[in-house]
Amino acid sequence: MKKLFILLFALTYINAANLLTYNIYERSDRVDVMLSFDSPYEGRITQKRGENITILTLNDLTYDRLIEKNINSDILQALSIEPIKDSMRVILKSENNIAVIASKTIDGFGLRIRTKPINIIKKTNSSLSKRTIKSNTTPLSTKPSEDLIDGRYLSVIAFLAIILLFMFWLKRKVANKTTELKNNKSWLFKADTKNIPNGEVNVLHQKQIDNTNSVVLLEFQNKKYLVMTGSSNLLLEKFSKDDIKDDSDFEKAFEDNRKKLDEYLKIQQHEEDIKEDYRSKLERY
């Protein structure tokens, strides 16, 4: 009989989970204590609360060390882990009353102990104003943690919202800049030019900038226009009929407008880069 008792005790000890590590995560509204086990924890958890102290007893759990740690938080000030036979006690000390919620991970290899402050309601009855130690043993919730990934999704949604607002702002800025350049009281073809006789447009000179855009010198109605054509049309400068007579004059006019041309192309390229970066981030998420 004695050997049978020893054998049953040994089997119980072997089947019990062991605590491997603990981690403390401090936030402004809570303090989380994460426990990690070497096997799924199936034991019973009980709670005992007193003035400025909460004791959690985790049955069927072993640990070989005594842990005492101070915590720099307004919610929780000290944490102790004490092994007792085949169980373990987690002692939480706080200056104010706190709520304690224990949640196991889905696989059972982890346990989160979350502490939050409780709003204290002042009672007018003097007999109820005295604090007493509550020694009722209450099983704690062991439901899987439901908000471990909430913060991750919220951060992704917030990031995408910021990107969308930035894209909307940049698009309006580029559109205003383009309108300002085009409405410089010197654009090529106004609404009434179709009724003007001899409205033929002649291409005098042309210079390729890249695979999409070119700079062209046009002649229309005894005036010459230096414009960029391609992904969009942009008037760079207007000349009289006697200006820009040969290739050298055209090259000089092109170089004189290089700064305005580069600025416009830079705005276009920046807008395309932002769109491409936004599309790649959407694909990743």
Helices and strands as residue ranges (DSSP letters): H 2-15, E 17-26, E 31-37, E 45-50, E 53-59, E 61-62, E 67-70, E 78-84, E 87-93, E 98-104, E 110-117, E 134-139, H 150-182, G 193-195, E 202-208, E 214-220, E 223-229, E 234-240, H 247-256, H 258-284
